[in-house]
Amino acid sequence: MARDMSDKEILKMELEQLKKEVSTPRTPVGANCAETIAFVEGLLPNDPLIKGVPDDKNPYKGDKGGCIIT
């Protein structure tokens, strides 16, 4: 697509993109990190990777037997 365009058209497209990007609201990285940490810590009590899955709700645990490699 860009190969078929003149340099002027390419520069015009770049300028339009930069105009869009300059109007994007920005926040400091520290504020974003604090929000992310708070979000993750808020979900921590219900995280099955941290707490584990109770045996009665675990579909992979039970009377199905196991695999024994000999």
N, C-alpha and C positions, 0 to 999 in steps of 0.2 A: 504494500500500500504506500509506504513512504517513498519507495523507489519511483513511483509514478507522479510524485508531487515535486513542485519546485521548492527551492530553498525558502522562498518567501512564504509559501503555504505552510511549510514545516515550522518555520519560526512563528507564524500566526497561531498554529495549533499549540505550540509550546507556551506561548503567551497566554492563551485561553486557559490552559491547564494550570499555569502558575496563578492566574487570577482566581481560579476555583480553590486552589490550595491555600492561598493567603487568607481566605475567608473562613477556613476551617478553625473551629475553636480549639485551642491548645491548653493543656494543663501541665504543670511541672511534673517531672518524672517521680519526684518524691511523693507527691500527692497521689499519683496513680498507684504507686507501690503500696502506700498506706491503705488505700481503698481495696486493693487486691488482697492484702494480708487480712484485713478485717472480713472480707467476703469468705476467704478460705477458712478462717478460724470460726466463722459463724456456721459453716457447714460441717465442721469437724465432728460434732457429736453424732451425726447421722452417717458418717463416712464408713462404708463397709470395709474399705482397705485399711482403716485404722483400727476399728473396733472388732472387725471380723464378722462373719455371718453366723447367726445362731443355727445350731444343728437342725432344729425343726423347720427352718426356712431354707436350708441349703439343699438344692436339688441334686448335688453331686455327692452327698453323704447319705448313707443308709444301708439297706439290705441288699443292694445290688451286687455286692461282692467287690472284689478288686482284681487287679492284674498282678500276677506273680510271674516274674521272669526267672527262669531257672538256667 
